[in-house]
């Protein structure tokens, strides 16, 4: 009796296998009909397998198309201008060409030689992200926080209800200037009056992914080619990637959430996007019509920052480093700063110790 049951199960299993195999053969036959006619009916095992591989590749290609590639909204070359005390910057966001690009308020590509810099000044209602590409930058604020950023380091500063600080390039023994990017990010209205805070991200802590021999990505914030950043460092969601491409003709791609505005800034070399060649110092802004940005290097030794941030659906009323959502609140911030209240209590009696300059040996002592 037991044998009979086992045989029945075996027969059912065989019937199931043959049925599924038959289904597969029918499907593959239908898919291969055009190919069979094209080859006058001559088909070998190897050509059959090659065709199956091609069908798989086409399927993946169709999936990629469904993702949607973002088109260019606007692009231009950032022009150098004076800023701070003796500093030179190339401003893209915050310029006449792109006033704002929510949640981003400003992007400066700075080159500063000591003793020039950005001495004691206030902020309110925003976050700043400073990325050092060369040289060193000393910073200090009225809460007593002090430190030095080295090449590859980043600092995320939340101004919140109010802060006064100083950012000064270190006088290098080699004479090298401080070079980097500073990005201003709007805060959601409910977080405009949070307590100020700093978060430093050291270069050695930034994950690096190398998807090919000639392509490398520093994953500062977000996820690229399967590698995730260590943590989120800003209140407003921001994804920040530094791409390095050593050879011409190398393709790159990066996905972003659909709710993000995305832009790209080239610090070295040139790239091609949607058939357009974008040279050094180009800022490229993308439409929200896809889930990814892709392009190809148009020269050797290419470097660019690819950054996205969640769009904040709120009004922006800004005067210099003070950012609010309406004029009444902005005027209140000015009064707070003028009278030293509501976050600016230490503003009037504080002077930074680095405002007159910092040399390299002093900077290394500051950082211990």
C-alpha positions as CSV (number, residue, x, y, z in Angstrom):
1,X,0.0,0.0,0.0
2,X,2.8,2.4,0.9
3,X,4.6,1.6,-2.4
4,X,1.5,2.4,-4.3
5,X,1.2,5.8,-2.6
6,X,4.9,6.6,-3.3
7,X,4.5,5.7,-6.9
8,X,1.5,7.9,-7.2
9,X,3.4,10.8,-5.7
10,X,6.3,10.1,-8.0
11,X,4.1,10.1,-11.1
12,X,2.4,13.4,-10.0
13,X,5.9,14.9,-9.5
14,X,7.0,13.8,-13.0
15,X,3.8,15.1,-14.5
16,X,4.4,18.5,-12.8
17,X,8.0,18.7,-14.0
18,X,7.0,17.8,-17.6
19,X,4.2,20.3,-17.5
20,X,6.5,23.1,-16.4
21,X,9.2,22.0,-18.9
22,X,6.5,22.1,-21.6
23,X,5.5,25.6,-20.6
24,X,9.1,26.8,-20.7
25,X,9.6,25.3,-24.2
26,X,6.4,27.0,-25.5
27,X,7.5,30.4,-24.1
28,X,11.0,30.1,-25.5
29,X,9.7,28.9,-28.8
30,X,7.5,32.0,-29.1
31,X,10.4,34.2,-28.2
32,X,12.7,32.6,-30.6
33,X,10.4,32.5,-33.7
34,X,11.9,35.8,-35.1
35,X,15.4,34.5,-34.6
36,X,14.6,31.1,-36.2
37,X,13.2,32.8,-39.3
38,X,16.1,35.2,-39.4
39,X,18.6,32.2,-39.5
40,X,16.5,30.1,-42.0
41,X,15.7,27.7,-39.3
42,X,19.3,26.8,-38.5
43,X,19.7,26.9,-34.8
44,X,22.4,25.4,-32.6
45,X,22.7,25.0,-28.8
46,X,25.3,27.8,-28.5
47,X,23.2,30.2,-30.7
48,X,20.1,29.3,-28.6
49,X,21.9,30.1,-25.4
50,X,23.3,33.3,-26.9
51,X,19.8,34.4,-27.8
52,X,18.5,33.6,-24.3
53,X,21.3,35.8,-22.9
54,X,20.4,38.6,-25.2
55,X,16.7,38.4,-24.1
56,X,17.8,38.7,-20.5
57,X,20.0,41.7,-21.3
58,X,17.1,43.4,-23.2
59,X,14.8,42.7,-20.2
60,X,17.3,44.4,-17.8
61,X,17.6,47.3,-20.3
62,X,13.8,47.8,-20.3
63,X,13.9,47.8,-16.5
64,X,16.6,50.4,-16.5
65,X,14.5,52.6,-18.9
66,X,11.5,52.3,-16.6
67,X,13.7,53.9,-13.8
68,X,13.8,57.1,-15.8
69,X,16.8,59.4,-16.3
70,X,16.5,63.0,-15.2
71,X,16.8,65.6,-17.9
72,X,18.8,68.9,-17.6
73,X,16.8,71.8,-16.2
74,X,19.6,74.3,-16.5
75,X,23.4,74.5,-16.7
76,X,26.0,77.2,-16.6
77,X,29.6,77.9,-15.7
78,X,30.0,79.5,-12.2
79,X,31.8,82.8,-12.4
80,X,34.4,83.8,-9.8
81,X,33.5,86.7,-7.4
82,X,34.7,88.2,-4.2
83,X,33.2,87.1,-0.9
84,X,34.1,87.5,2.8
85,X,37.4,89.3,3.5
86,X,39.6,88.8,0.5
87,X,38.2,85.4,-0.5
88,X,37.3,84.3,-4.0
89,X,34.4,82.0,-4.7
90,X,32.5,80.5,-7.7
91,X,28.9,80.8,-6.7
92,X,26.3,78.7,-8.5
93,X,23.3,78.4,-6.2
94,X,22.6,81.8,-4.7
95,X,23.6,83.5,-7.9
96,X,21.4,85.5,-10.3
97,X,21.2,82.4,-12.5
98,X,19.8,80.2,-9.8
99,X,18.6,82.1,-6.7
100,X,17.5,78.9,-4.8
101,X,17.0,75.3,-5.5
102,X,15.1,73.8,-2.6
103,X,16.3,72.8,-0.1
104,X,19.6,74.4,-1.2
105,X,20.2,78.1,-0.6
106,X,23.8,78.6,-1.8
107,X,26.8,76.7,-3.2
108,X,30.3,78.3,-3.1
109,X,33.4,76.7,-4.6
110,X,36.0,78.7,-2.7
111,X,39.7,79.3,-3.0
112,X,41.1,81.3,-0.1
113,X,44.7,82.3,0.8
114,X,45.4,83.2,4.4
115,X,44.9,85.7,6.0
116,X,41.7,86.2,3.9
117,X,38.7,84.2,5.0
118,X,35.3,84.4,6.7
119,X,35.7,86.1,10.1
120,X,33.1,86.3,12.9
121,X,29.6,86.3,11.3
122,X,26.1,85.0,12.4
123,X,23.7,82.4,10.9
124,X,20.0,81.5,11.7
125,X,17.5,79.0,10.3
126,X,19.8,76.9,8.1
127,X,22.5,74.3,8.0
128,X,25.9,74.6,6.3
129,X,28.0,71.8,4.9
130,X,31.7,72.5,4.3
131,X,33.8,70.1,2.3
132,X,37.6,70.7,2.2
133,X,39.3,69.7,-1.0
134,X,42.7,71.1,-0.3
135,X,44.6,73.0,2.4
136,X,43.1,73.4,5.9
137,X,40.4,75.4,7.5
138,X,40.2,76.5,11.2
139,X,36.8,77.1,12.7
140,X,35.5,78.5,16.0
141,X,32.1,79.6,17.4
142,X,30.7,81.5,20.4
143,X,29.9,78.3,22.2
144,X,33.6,77.4,22.6
145,X,33.7,74.8,19.8
146,X,37.0,75.0,17.9
147,X,38.7,72.7,15.3
148,X,40.5,72.2,12.0
149,X,39.3,70.5,8.9
150,X,41.9,68.7,6.7
151,X,41.6,67.7,3.0
152,X,38.7,65.3,2.6
153,X,37.0,66.3,5.9
154,X,33.5,67.7,6.1
155,X,31.7,69.8,8.7
156,X,27.9,69.8,9.1
157,X,26.8,72.9,11.1
158,X,23.2,73.5,12.2
159,X,22.7,77.2,12.9
160,X,19.2,76.7,14.2
161,X,18.0,79.6,16.4
162,X,21.3,81.3,16.1
163,X,25.1,81.0,16.1
164,X,28.1,83.2,15.5
165,X,31.3,81.6,14.1
166,X,34.5,82.2,12.2
167,X,36.0,80.2,9.3
168,X,39.7,81.0,8.5
169,X,42.1,79.2,6.1
170,X,45.2,77.9,7.7
171,X,48.4,79.5,6.6
172,X,50.2,76.5,5.1
173,X,54.0,76.1,5.2
174,X,53.7,75.2,1.5
175,X,51.7,78.3,0.6
176,X,48.8,76.1,-0.5
177,X,45.4,77.9,-0.4
178,X,42.3,76.4,1.2
179,X,40.0,75.0,-1.5
180,X,36.5,73.5,-1.0
181,X,32.8,73.6,-1.3
182,X,30.3,75.2,1.1
183,X,26.6,74.4,0.7
184,X,23.8,76.1,2.6
185,X,20.8,74.0,3.2
186,X,17.4,75.3,4.4
187,X,15.9,73.9,7.6
188,X,12.2,72.8,7.8
189,X,10.1,75.5,9.4
190,X,9.6,73.4,12.6
191,X,13.3,73.1,13.1
192,X,14.3,76.8,12.5
193,X,14.8,77.3,16.2
194,X,16.6,74.1,17.2
195,X,19.8,74.3,19.3
196,X,23.0,74.9,17.2
197,X,25.2,71.9,16.7
198,X,28.3,70.7,14.8
199,X,29.1,67.3,13.4
200,X,32.6,66.7,11.8
201,X,33.0,63.8,9.3
202,X,36.7,62.9,8.9
203,X,38.0,61.8,5.5
204,X,39.1,58.3,6.8
205,X,35.5,57.6,8.0
206,X,33.9,58.2,4.5
207,X,33.0,54.9,2.7
208,X,34.5,54.6,-0.8
209,X,33.1,52.4,-3.6
210,X,35.0,51.6,-6.8
211,X,32.5,50.0,-9.2
212,X,35.1,49.9,-12.0
213,X,38.8,50.5,-12.4
214,X,38.4,54.1,-13.5
215,X,35.5,55.2,-11.4
216,X,35.5,55.9,-7.6
217,X,32.8,57.4,-5.4
218,X,33.1,58.8,-1.9
219,X,29.7,58.1,-0.3
220,X,29.5,61.1,2.1
221,X,25.7,60.8,2.6
222,X,23.3,58.3,0.9
223,X,24.0,55.1,-1.1
224,X,26.0,54.6,-4.2
225,X,26.6,51.3,-6.1
226,X,25.5,49.3,-3.1
227,X,27.6,51.1,-0.5
228,X,25.9,53.2,2.2
229,X,27.2,56.2,4.2
230,X,27.8,55.8,7.9
231,X,25.0,58.1,9.1
232,X,22.9,61.1,8.3
233,X,24.5,64.3,9.4
234,X,21.9,66.9,8.5
235,X,18.3,67.5,9.6
236,X,17.2,68.1,6.1
237,X,17.7,64.8,4.1
238,X,20.7,65.4,1.8
239,X,22.6,62.8,-0.4
240,X,26.2,63.9,-1.2
241,X,28.6,62.0,-3.5
242,X,32.1,62.9,-4.7
243,X,32.8,61.2,-8.0
244,X,36.4,60.7,-9.4
245,X,36.9,59.3,-12.9
246,X,40.4,58.8,-14.2
247,X,39.7,58.0,-17.9
248,X,37.6,59.5,-20.7
249,X,34.5,57.7,-21.8
250,X,33.6,56.1,-18.5
251,X,29.9,56.0,-17.7
252,X,28.4,56.8,-14.3
253,X,24.9,56.7,-12.8
254,X,23.3,57.6,-9.5
255,X,19.8,57.1,-8.2
256,X,17.9,59.7,-6.0
257,X,14.5,59.7,-4.4
258,X,11.8,61.2,-6.6
259,X,11.2,63.8,-3.9
260,X,14.7,65.2,-4.2
261,X,16.1,68.2,-6.2
262,X,19.4,67.2,-7.7
263,X,22.4,69.1,-9.0
264,X,26.0,68.4,-10.1
265,X,29.0,70.6,-9.8
266,X,32.3,69.9,-11.7
267,X,35.6,70.8,-9.9
268,X,37.9,69.2,-12.5
269,X,37.7,68.0,-16.1
270,X,34.5,67.8,-18.1
271,X,31.5,65.4,-18.5
272,X,28.8,64.7,-21.1
273,X,25.2,64.6,-20.1
274,X,22.4,64.1,-22.6
275,X,24.8,64.9,-25.4
276,X,25.9,68.2,-23.8
277,X,29.5,68.7,-22.9
278,X,29.8,70.4,-19.5
279,X,33.3,71.9,-18.7
280,X,35.1,72.6,-15.4
281,X,33.1,74.8,-12.9
282,X,29.8,73.8,-14.6
283,X,26.7,73.6,-12.4
284,X,24.0,71.3,-13.8
285,X,20.5,71.3,-12.4
286,X,18.1,68.4,-13.1
287,X,14.3,68.2,-13.6
288,X,12.3,65.9,-11.2
289,X,11.4,63.7,-14.2
290,X,13.2,60.5,-13.3
291,X,14.9,58.5,-10.5
292,X,18.5,58.6,-11.7
293,X,21.2,60.9,-13.1
294,X,23.7,59.4,-15.6
295,X,26.5,60.7,-17.8
296,X,29.9,59.9,-19.2
297,X,33.4,61.5,-18.6
298,X,34.4,63.7,-21.5
299,X,38.1,64.0,-20.3
300,X,40.6,62.3,-18.1
301,X,40.9,63.2,-14.4
302,X,37.3,64.2,-13.7
303,X,36.0,65.3,-10.3
304,X,32.5,66.4,-9.4
305,X,30.0,66.6,-6.6
306,X,26.6,65.1,-7.2
307,X,24.1,66.3,-4.5
308,X,20.4,65.9,-3.9
309,X,18.1,67.1,-1.2
310,X,14.5,66.7,-0.2
311,X,12.3,69.5,-1.5
312,X,10.9,71.6,1.3
313,X,7.5,72.9,0.3
314,X,7.8,76.2,2.3
315,X,8.4,79.9,1.7
316,X,11.9,81.2,1.9
317,X,12.6,84.7,3.2
318,X,16.4,85.3,3.3
319,X,18.7,88.2,4.1
320,X,22.3,87.1,4.0
321,X,22.9,84.3,6.6
322,X,19.4,84.7,8.2
323,X,16.7,82.4,6.7
324,X,13.0,82.3,7.7
325,X,9.6,81.5,6.2
326,X,8.1,85.0,6.4
327,X,9.1,88.6,6.8
328,X,7.8,89.0,10.3
329,X,9.9,86.1,11.6
330,X,12.9,87.4,9.7
331,X,12.6,90.8,11.4
332,X,12.4,89.1,14.8
333,X,15.7,87.3,14.1
334,X,17.3,90.7,13.3
335,X,16.0,92.0,16.6
336,X,17.3,89.0,18.5
337,X,20.7,89.5,17.0
338,X,20.7,93.2,17.7
339,X,19.7,92.8,21.3
340,X,21.6,89.6,22.0
341,X,18.6,87.5,22.9
342,X,16.8,84.2,21.9
343,X,19.9,82.4,20.8
344,X,22.3,85.3,20.4
345,X,23.1,86.0,24.1
346,X,26.8,85.5,23.6
347,X,27.1,87.3,20.3
348,X,28.0,90.8,21.4
349,X,30.8,90.0,23.8
350,X,32.5,87.2,21.8
351,X,35.5,87.6,19.5
352,X,37.1,84.5,17.9
353,X,40.7,83.7,18.7
354,X,41.4,82.7,15.1
355,X,40.1,85.8,13.3
356,X,43.7,87.2,12.9
357,X,44.9,84.0,11.3
358,X,46.2,80.5,12.1
359,X,49.5,79.0,10.9
360,X,50.0,75.3,10.3
361,X,51.7,74.5,13.6
362,X,49.0,76.3,15.6
363,X,46.3,74.4,13.6
364,X,47.7,71.0,14.5
365,X,47.7,72.0,18.2
366,X,44.0,73.0,18.0
367,X,43.1,69.6,16.7
368,X,45.3,67.9,19.3
